[in-house]
Amino acid sequence: MESRSGFVFGGLFTIGGIVAAVRLGLGHFSGFWDALGVAWLVILPFALNVALGKIIVDEHGILSWRPLWRKAYRWQDISEVTVEKKTGRGNGAFRIRVYRHGGRPIWLPAPYVDIRASDKWQKEFTDQAEDIKARWREATGDGPGKEGTAR
């Protein structure tokens, strides 16, 4: 229900933004609501980039996919996969962080779960994270118990 309401509100804001842009084009720009609509159209690509982020995990590695950005990480280039809490301004989420040999760590766009999420969603996230870790260990032979594993 929560994600559906987000799409409904996003769609309504987008329609409002289109109406505001048309009004601006016709010279009928009237103030706050039109400015809000145009501002929404400006940030919409960035909002969609965050909201539509996903990953694809296969035998070769992880493909981090967003509409404006795609990056592939081969299993051999990954030194560690962890679950970490990322917080800011009173809210936060548990997210998956991938550490790369010789590179800076990256946050995967998905999956993630809010720190206040239900036990069911927490377990679903944990299962997904453990699956990604298991696939990394299987592909590289790394993981707990292996000597020399470092970030």
Disulfide bonds with the S-S distance in Angstrom:
none
